[in-house]
Amino acid sequence: MGVRAMEGRKSAFDWRVPAIWAVLLGISTLAHAYVEVADSGHRLPFARALVHEISSHLIVAALLPAIYWLHCRWPIGRDSWRHILVHVAAIVPFSLLHTVGMTGLRLLWFGGVQGELYSFPLTADRLLYEFTKDIVNYAMLSAATVAIRYLLERNAPAEPAAEPVGGRPERFAVRKRGCSEIVVEVADIDWIEASGNYAILHVGGETFEIRSSLAKLETELDPRRFVRVHKSHVVNIGRVAEVTPWVSGDWRIRLQDGAEVNLSRRYRQRFEALAPVRS
């Protein structure tokens, strides 16, 4: 399909991500410890509440890579209700690991280090109680994961087109929905969709992100092969399977991968210069 892993290229680790999470989890630990002390009527020593919250937040920190992987593999966005179901299901193992993990750390600290008798029975009621809290925890962690990625990538430099030949690139360095970098051959692109500061490349049934506006990307593509058909879509003319009348004078383009996009009246003349539409 012309998509391959990038060779000889390693992305530098972005230390801003763990730094941001360290600050956020640190603030959350102190805040939750204070609330726990206040809820006890200040009978619970702050140091003990701090141990409770540190044990909980350490397990959350250990589970963060799994949450990042889930959002990389099943990103939440437009038309992604199936992905949302995956994340809803993920709350169950997240809560179990979180509860069992923090229980083990507390037993280790209070029983092993402090030498005191400590009990934290994992009854059904206790697991259900922790699960209800972890529904909110998972939602907040997921929202923060998406927000941090968006904020960091918003100010990131645009990804350069790779290996330009004759003034036009033959391939692009892209990401698979925020995951690892790969290379996509321009000739294998079926169609392109605008998505805010990004463009979504549709290649053989898969989608890839590239940080570029659709207008800029259009200038880098061969106009004999790629044509703008809508303010939000560019298609590879060689991948067009069928063109049929639509509403309000527009036409409907069906591509070989089964996708359908509108051919707006505004762009019809350019399209017909490459593929005449017979009424």
VEXTORGU-809799 format. One record per residue (C-alpha): residue number from 0; residue in three letters; x, y, z. Coordinates in Angstrom, 1 decimal, always signed. Example, Ala and Ser with C-alpha at 12.3 -4.5 7.8 and 13.67 -1.06 7.14 Angstrom:
BEGIN
+-----+-----+--------+--------+--------+
!   k !   r !     xx !     yy !     zz !
+-----+-----+--------+--------+--------+
!   0 ! ALA !  +12.3 !   -4.5 !   +7.8 !
!   1 ! SER !  +13.7 !   -1.1 !   +7.1 !
+-----+-----+--------+--------+--------+
This chain:
BEGIN
+-----+-----+--------+--------+--------+
!   k !   r !     xx !     yy !     zz !
+-----+-----+--------+--------+--------+
!   0 ! MET !   +0.0 !   +0.0 !   +0.0 !
!   1 ! GLY !   +3.0 !   +2.3 !   +0.1 !
!   2 ! VAL !   +2.8 !   +2.9 !   +3.9 !
!   3 ! ARG !   +6.0 !   +1.9 !   +5.8 !
!   4 ! ALA !   +7.6 !   +2.7 !   +9.1 !
!   5 ! MET !  +10.1 !   +5.5 !   +9.0 !
!   6 ! GLU !  +13.6 !   +4.2 !   +8.9 !
!   7 ! GLY !  +16.5 !   +5.7 !  +10.8 !
!   8 ! ARG !  +14.3 !   +8.4 !  +12.4 !
!   9 ! LYS !  +13.7 !   +8.5 !  +16.1 !
!  10 ! SER !  +11.5 !  +11.1 !  +17.7 !
!  11 ! ALA !  +13.0 !  +12.8 !  +20.7 !
!  12 ! PHE !  +11.2 !  +12.0 !  +23.9 !
!  13 ! ASP !   +9.0 !  +15.0 !  +24.9 !
!  14 ! TRP !   +9.8 !  +15.6 !  +28.6 !
!  15 ! ARG !   +7.0 !  +18.2 !  +28.8 !
!  16 ! VAL !   +4.4 !  +15.4 !  +29.0 !
!  17 ! PRO !   +5.7 !  +13.7 !  +32.2 !
!  18 ! ALA !   +6.5 !  +17.1 !  +33.7 !
!  19 ! ILE !   +2.9 !  +18.3 !  +33.2 !
!  20 ! TRP !   +1.5 !  +15.1 !  +34.6 !
!  21 ! ALA !   +3.9 !  +15.3 !  +37.6 !
!  22 ! VAL !   +2.6 !  +18.8 !  +38.4 !
!  23 ! LEU !   -1.0 !  +17.8 !  +37.9 !
!  24 ! LEU !   -0.8 !  +14.7 !  +40.0 !
!  25 ! GLY !   +1.2 !  +16.5 !  +42.7 !
!  26 ! ILE !   -1.5 !  +19.2 !  +43.0 !
!  27 ! SER !   -4.2 !  +16.6 !  +43.0 !
!  28 ! THR !   -2.5 !  +14.6 !  +45.7 !
!  29 ! LEU !   -2.3 !  +17.6 !  +48.0 !
!  30 ! ALA !   -5.8 !  +18.7 !  +47.3 !
!  31 ! HIS !   -7.3 !  +15.2 !  +47.9 !
!  32 ! ALA !   -5.3 !  +14.8 !  +51.1 !
!  33 ! TYR !   -6.6 !  +18.1 !  +52.4 !
!  34 ! VAL !  -10.2 !  +17.1 !  +51.5 !
!  35 ! GLU !   -9.8 !  +13.8 !  +53.3 !
!  36 ! VAL !   -8.6 !  +15.5 !  +56.4 !
!  37 ! ALA !  -11.4 !  +18.0 !  +56.3 !
!  38 ! ASP !  -14.0 !  +15.3 !  +55.8 !
!  39 ! SER !  -12.7 !  +13.5 !  +58.9 !
!  40 ! GLY !  -13.3 !  +16.7 !  +61.0 !
!  41 ! HIS !   -9.5 !  +17.1 !  +61.1 !
!  42 ! ARG !   -9.2 !  +14.0 !  +63.2 !
!  43 ! LEU !   -7.1 !  +12.3 !  +60.5 !
!  44 ! PRO !   -3.5 !  +13.4 !  +60.5 !
!  45 ! PHE !   -2.5 !  +15.1 !  +57.3 !
!  46 ! ALA !   +0.6 !  +12.8 !  +56.9 !
!  47 ! ARG !   -1.7 !   +9.7 !  +56.9 !
!  48 ! ALA !   -4.1 !  +11.2 !  +54.4 !
!  49 ! LEU !   -1.1 !  +12.1 !  +52.3 !
!  50 ! VAL !   +0.1 !   +8.4 !  +52.3 !
!  51 ! HIS !   -3.4 !   +7.4 !  +51.2 !
!  52 ! GLU !   -3.4 !   +9.8 !  +48.3 !
!  53 ! ILE !   +0.2 !   +9.2 !  +47.3 !
!  54 ! SER !   -0.5 !   +5.4 !  +47.0 !
!  55 ! SER !   -3.6 !   +6.1 !  +44.8 !
!  56 ! HIS !   -1.9 !   +8.7 !  +42.6 !
!  57 ! LEU !   +1.2 !   +6.5 !  +42.1 !
!  58 ! ILE !   -1.0 !   +3.7 !  +40.6 !
!  59 ! VAL !   -2.7 !   +6.3 !  +38.4 !
!  60 ! ALA !   +0.7 !   +7.4 !  +37.2 !
!  61 ! ALA !   +1.6 !   +3.8 !  +36.4 !
!  62 ! LEU !   -1.7 !   +3.4 !  +34.4 !
!  63 ! LEU !   -1.3 !   +6.5 !  +32.4 !
!  64 ! PRO !   +0.8 !   +4.9 !  +29.6 !
!  65 ! ALA !   -2.1 !   +2.4 !  +29.1 !
!  66 ! ILE !   -4.6 !   +5.3 !  +28.9 !
!  67 ! TYR !   -2.4 !   +7.0 !  +26.3 !
!  68 ! TRP !   -2.2 !   +3.7 !  +24.3 !
!  69 ! LEU !   -6.0 !   +3.3 !  +24.4 !
!  70 ! HIS !   -6.5 !   +6.8 !  +23.1 !
!  71 ! CYS !   -3.9 !   +6.2 !  +20.4 !
!  72 ! ARG !   -5.5 !   +3.0 !  +19.3 !
!  73 ! TRP !   -9.1 !   +4.1 !  +19.7 !
!  74 ! PRO !   -9.2 !   +7.9 !  +19.6 !
!  75 ! ILE !  -12.3 !   +9.7 !  +20.6 !
!  76 ! GLY !  -13.6 !  +12.1 !  +17.9 !
!  77 ! ARG !  -16.2 !  +12.5 !  +15.3 !
!  78 ! ASP !  -18.2 !   +9.4 !  +14.5 !
!  79 ! SER !  -16.3 !   +7.3 !  +17.0 !
!  80 ! TRP !  -19.1 !   +5.9 !  +19.2 !
!  81 ! ARG !  -17.5 !   +2.4 !  +19.0 !
!  82 ! HIS !  -14.3 !   +3.9 !  +20.4 !
!  83 ! ILE !  -16.2 !   +5.4 !  +23.2 !
!  84 ! LEU !  -17.6 !   +2.0 !  +24.1 !
!  85 ! VAL !  -14.0 !   +0.7 !  +24.2 !
!  86 ! HIS !  -13.1 !   +3.4 !  +26.8 !
!  87 ! VAL !  -16.3 !   +2.7 !  +28.8 !
!  88 ! ALA !  -15.3 !   -1.0 !  +29.0 !
!  89 ! ALA !  -11.7 !   +0.0 !  +30.0 !
!  90 ! ILE !  -13.0 !   +1.6 !  +33.2 !
!  91 ! VAL !  -13.5 !   -1.8 !  +34.7 !
!  92 ! PRO !   -9.9 !   -3.1 !  +34.5 !
!  93 ! PHE !   -8.6 !   +0.4 !  +35.3 !
!  94 ! SER !  -10.6 !   +0.5 !  +38.5 !
!  95 ! LEU !   -9.6 !   -3.0 !  +39.5 !
!  96 ! LEU !   -5.9 !   -2.3 !  +39.0 !
!  97 ! HIS !   -6.2 !   +1.1 !  +40.7 !
!  98 ! THR !   -7.9 !   -0.3 !  +43.8 !
!  99 ! VAL !   -5.8 !   -3.4 !  +44.1 !
! 100 ! GLY !   -2.6 !   -1.5 !  +43.5 !
! 101 ! MET !   -3.2 !   +1.3 !  +46.0 !
! 102 ! THR !   -4.3 !   -1.3 !  +48.6 !
! 103 ! GLY !   -1.0 !   -3.2 !  +48.1 !
! 104 ! LEU !   +1.0 !   +0.0 !  +48.5 !
! 105 ! ARG !   -0.8 !   +1.0 !  +51.7 !
! 106 ! LEU !   -0.4 !   -2.5 !  +53.2 !
! 107 ! LEU !   +3.3 !   -2.3 !  +52.3 !
! 108 ! TRP !   +3.8 !   +1.1 !  +53.9 !
! 109 ! PHE !   +1.6 !   +0.8 !  +57.0 !
! 110 ! GLY !   +2.2 !   -2.9 !  +57.6 !
! 111 ! GLY !   +5.8 !   -3.4 !  +56.3 !
! 112 ! VAL !   +7.4 !   +0.0 !  +57.0 !
! 113 ! GLN !   +5.4 !   +1.4 !  +59.9 !
! 114 ! GLY !   +4.8 !   -2.0 !  +61.5 !
! 115 ! GLU !   +1.2 !   -1.3 !  +62.3 !
! 116 ! LEU !   -1.9 !   -3.5 !  +61.9 !
! 117 ! TYR !   -3.6 !   -2.2 !  +58.7 !
! 118 ! SER !   -6.7 !   -3.6 !  +57.1 !
! 119 ! PHE !   -8.3 !   -2.6 !  +53.7 !
! 120 ! PRO !  -10.7 !   -5.4 !  +52.8 !
! 121 ! LEU !  -11.5 !   -5.6 !  +49.1 !
! 122 ! THR !  -15.2 !   -6.5 !  +49.5 !
! 123 ! ALA !  -17.8 !   -6.2 !  +46.8 !
! 124 ! ASP !  -19.1 !   -3.0 !  +48.4 !
! 125 ! ARG !  -15.6 !   -1.5 !  +48.5 !
! 126 ! LEU !  -14.9 !   -2.4 !  +44.9 !
! 127 ! LEU !  -18.2 !   -0.9 !  +43.8 !
! 128 ! TYR !  -17.4 !   +2.3 !  +45.8 !
! 129 ! GLU !  -14.0 !   +2.7 !  +44.2 !
! 130 ! PHE !  -15.5 !   +1.9 !  +40.8 !
! 131 ! THR !  -18.0 !   +4.8 !  +41.0 !
! 132 ! LYS !  -15.1 !   +7.1 !  +41.8 !
! 133 ! ASP !  -13.0 !   +5.7 !  +39.0 !
! 134 ! ILE !  -15.6 !   +6.5 !  +36.4 !
! 135 ! VAL !  -15.0 !  +10.1 !  +37.1 !
! 136 ! ASN !  -11.2 !   +9.6 !  +37.4 !
! 137 ! TYR !  -11.0 !   +7.8 !  +34.1 !
! 138 ! ALA !  -13.1 !  +10.5 !  +32.4 !
! 139 ! MET !  -10.9 !  +13.3 !  +33.8 !
! 140 ! LEU !   -7.6 !  +11.5 !  +32.9 !
! 141 ! SER !   -8.9 !  +10.9 !  +29.4 !
! 142 ! ALA !   -9.9 !  +14.5 !  +29.0 !
! 143 ! ALA !   -6.5 !  +15.7 !  +30.3 !
! 144 ! THR !   -4.7 !  +13.2 !  +28.0 !
! 145 ! VAL !   -6.5 !  +14.6 !  +24.9 !
! 146 ! ALA !   -6.1 !  +18.3 !  +26.1 !
! 147 ! ILE !   -2.4 !  +18.0 !  +26.8 !
! 148 ! ARG !   -1.7 !  +16.4 !  +23.4 !
! 149 ! TYR !   -3.8 !  +19.1 !  +21.7 !
! 150 ! LEU !   -2.0 !  +21.9 !  +23.4 !
! 151 ! LEU !   +1.5 !  +20.6 !  +22.8 !
! 152 ! GLU !   +0.8 !  +19.7 !  +19.1 !
! 153 ! ARG !   -0.9 !  +23.1 !  +18.5 !
! 154 ! ASN !   +2.4 !  +24.9 !  +18.9 !
! 155 ! ALA !   +4.5 !  +22.2 !  +17.3 !
! 156 ! PRO !   +6.1 !  +23.0 !  +13.9 !
! 157 ! ALA !   +4.4 !  +21.7 !  +10.8 !
! 158 ! GLU !   +5.6 !  +18.3 !   +9.7 !
! 159 ! PRO !   +7.7 !  +18.7 !   +6.6 !
! 160 ! ALA !   +6.9 !  +16.9 !   +3.4 !
! 161 ! ALA !   +9.5 !  +14.2 !   +2.7 !
! 162 ! GLU !  +11.7 !  +13.9 !   -0.3 !
! 163 ! PRO !  +10.4 !  +16.5 !   -2.8 !
! 164 ! VAL !  +11.0 !  +15.5 !   -6.4 !
! 165 ! GLY !  +10.5 !  +18.0 !   -9.2 !
! 166 ! GLY !   +9.1 !  +20.5 !   -6.7 !
! 167 ! ARG !   +6.4 !  +18.1 !   -5.4 !
! 168 ! PRO !   +6.7 !  +15.6 !   -2.6 !
! 169 ! GLU !   +6.3 !  +11.9 !   -3.4 !
! 170 ! ARG !   +5.6 !  +11.0 !   +0.2 !
! 171 ! PHE !   +4.6 !  +12.6 !   +3.5 !
! 172 ! ALA !   +5.7 !  +11.9 !   +7.1 !
! 173 ! VAL !   +2.4 !  +11.5 !   +9.0 !
! 174 ! ARG !   +1.0 !  +10.1 !  +12.2 !
! 175 ! LYS !   -1.6 !   +7.4 !  +12.5 !
! 176 ! ARG !   -4.2 !   +9.2 !  +14.7 !
! 177 ! GLY !   -1.5 !  +10.6 !  +17.0 !
! 178 ! CYS !   +0.6 !   +7.4 !  +17.2 !
! 179 ! SER !   +3.9 !   +6.5 !  +15.7 !
! 180 ! GLU !   +5.3 !   +8.3 !  +12.7 !
! 181 ! ILE !   +5.1 !   +6.6 !   +9.3 !
! 182 ! VAL !   +5.6 !   +7.5 !   +5.7 !
! 183 ! VAL !   +2.7 !   +7.6 !   +3.2 !
! 184 ! GLU !   +3.2 !   +7.5 !   -0.6 !
! 185 ! VAL !   +1.3 !  +10.4 !   -2.2 !
! 186 ! ALA !   +0.3 !   +8.1 !   -5.1 !
! 187 ! ASP !   -1.5 !   +5.8 !   -2.6 !
! 188 ! ILE !   -3.8 !   +8.6 !   -1.1 !
! 189 ! ASP !   -7.4 !   +8.1 !   -2.0 !
! 190 ! TRP !   -8.8 !  +11.4 !   -0.7 !
! 191 ! ILE !   -8.0 !  +14.1 !   +1.9 !
! 192 ! GLU !  -10.3 !  +15.6 !   +4.5 !
! 193 ! ALA !   -9.8 !  +18.9 !   +6.4 !
! 194 ! SER !   -9.8 !  +18.7 !  +10.2 !
! 195 ! GLY !   -9.0 !  +22.0 !  +11.8 !
! 196 ! ASN !   -5.2 !  +22.5 !  +11.9 !
! 197 ! TYR !   -4.7 !  +19.1 !  +10.4 !
! 198 ! ALA !   -5.6 !  +17.2 !   +7.2 !
! 199 ! ILE !   -6.7 !  +13.6 !   +7.3 !
! 200 ! LEU !   -5.3 !  +11.4 !   +4.6 !
! 201 ! HIS !   -7.4 !   +8.4 !   +3.6 !
! 202 ! VAL !   -5.2 !   +5.6 !   +2.3 !
! 203 ! GLY !   -6.5 !   +2.2 !   +1.6 !
! 204 ! GLY !   -9.1 !   +2.2 !   +4.3 !
! 205 ! GLU !   -6.8 !   +3.7 !   +6.9 !
! 206 ! THR !   -6.6 !   +7.3 !   +8.1 !
! 207 ! PHE !   -3.4 !   +9.4 !   +8.9 !
! 208 ! GLU !   -2.9 !  +12.9 !  +10.3 !
! 209 ! ILE !   -0.7 !  +15.5 !   +8.8 !
! 210 ! ARG !   -0.3 !  +19.0 !  +10.4 !
! 211 ! SER !   -1.2 !  +21.2 !   +7.4 !
! 212 ! SER !   -4.2 !  +23.1 !   +6.1 !
! 213 ! LEU !   -6.0 !  +21.6 !   +3.2 !
! 214 ! ALA !   -5.3 !  +24.6 !   +1.1 !
! 215 ! LYS !   -1.5 !  +24.4 !   +1.7 !
! 216 ! LEU !   -1.5 !  +20.6 !   +1.1 !
! 217 ! GLU !   -3.4 !  +21.1 !   -2.2 !
! 218 ! THR !   -0.6 !  +23.3 !   -3.5 !
! 219 ! GLU !   +1.9 !  +20.5 !   -2.8 !
! 220 ! LEU !   +0.0 !  +17.9 !   -4.8 !
! 221 ! ASP !   +0.0 !  +17.2 !   -8.5 !
! 222 ! PRO !   -3.1 !  +19.1 !   -9.9 !
! 223 ! ARG !   -3.3 !  +16.5 !  -12.7 !
! 224 ! ARG !   -4.0 !  +13.8 !  -10.1 !
! 225 ! PHE !   -5.6 !  +15.6 !   -7.1 !
! 226 ! VAL !   -8.5 !  +18.0 !   -7.3 !
! 227 ! ARG !  -10.5 !  +20.0 !   -4.8 !
! 228 ! VAL !  -14.1 !  +19.0 !   -4.9 !
! 229 ! HIS !  -15.4 !  +20.6 !   -1.7 !
! 230 ! LYS !  -14.1 !  +23.2 !   +0.8 !
! 231 ! SER !  -13.2 !  +20.2 !   +3.0 !
! 232 ! HIS !  -12.2 !  +17.5 !   +0.5 !
! 233 ! VAL !   -9.6 !  +16.8 !   -2.1 !
! 234 ! VAL !   -9.8 !  +13.6 !   -4.1 !
! 235 ! ASN !   -7.4 !  +11.5 !   -6.1 !
! 236 ! ILE !   -9.1 !  +11.5 !   -9.5 !
! 237 ! GLY !   -7.8 !   +8.0 !  -10.2 !
! 238 ! ARG !   -9.8 !   +6.7 !   -7.2 !
! 239 ! VAL !  -13.1 !   +8.0 !   -8.3 !
! 240 ! ALA !  -15.6 !   +5.2 !   -9.0 !
! 241 ! GLU !  -18.8 !   +7.0 !   -9.7 !
! 242 ! VAL !  -20.4 !  +10.5 !   -9.9 !
! 243 ! THR !  -24.1 !  +11.0 !   -9.5 !
! 244 ! PRO !  -26.5 !  +14.0 !   -9.2 !
! 245 ! TRP !  -27.2 !  +15.2 !   -5.7 !
! 246 ! VAL !  -29.1 !  +18.1 !   -4.2 !
! 247 ! SER !  -29.0 !  +21.8 !   -5.0 !
! 248 ! GLY !  -27.0 !  +21.3 !   -8.1 !
! 249 ! ASP !  -24.2 !  +19.4 !   -6.3 !
! 250 ! TRP !  -23.0 !  +16.0 !   -7.3 !
! 251 ! ARG !  -22.0 !  +13.0 !   -5.2 !
! 252 ! ILE !  -18.6 !  +11.3 !   -5.7 !
! 253 ! ARG !  -18.2 !   +7.6 !   -4.7 !
! 254 ! LEU !  -14.6 !   +6.5 !   -4.3 !
! 255 ! GLN !  -13.1 !   +3.1 !   -4.8 !
! 256 ! ASP !  -12.7 !   +2.6 !   -1.1 !
! 257 ! GLY !  -16.5 !   +3.1 !   -0.7 !
! 258 ! ALA !  -16.3 !   +6.6 !   +0.8 !
! 259 ! GLU !  -18.7 !   +9.3 !   -0.6 !
! 260 ! VAL !  -18.0 !  +13.1 !   -0.8 !
! 261 ! ASN !  -19.9 !  +16.0 !   -2.3 !
! 262 ! LEU !  -18.8 !  +17.6 !   -5.5 !
! 263 ! SER !  -19.8 !  +21.3 !   -4.9 !
! 264 ! ARG !  -20.9 !  +23.5 !   -7.9 !
! 265 ! ARG !  -18.0 !  +25.8 !   -6.9 !
! 266 ! TYR !  -15.4 !  +23.2 !   -7.7 !
! 267 ! ARG !  -17.2 !  +21.3 !  -10.5 !
! 268 ! GLN !  -15.4 !  +23.1 !  -13.4 !
! 269 ! ARG !  -12.0 !  +22.0 !  -12.1 !
! 270 ! PHE !  -13.2 !  +18.5 !  -11.6 !
! 271 ! GLU !  -14.7 !  +18.2 !  -15.1 !
! 272 ! ALA !  -11.4 !  +19.4 !  -16.6 !
! 273 ! LEU !  -10.0 !  +16.1 !  -15.4 !
! 274 ! ALA !  -13.0 !  +13.9 !  -15.5 !
! 275 ! PRO !  -16.0 !  +15.3 !  -17.5 !
! 276 ! VAL !  -19.4 !  +14.6 !  -15.9 !
! 277 ! ARG !  -22.1 !  +13.7 !  -18.4 !
! 278 ! SER !  -25.6 !  +14.8 !  -17.3 !
+-----+-----+--------+--------+--------+
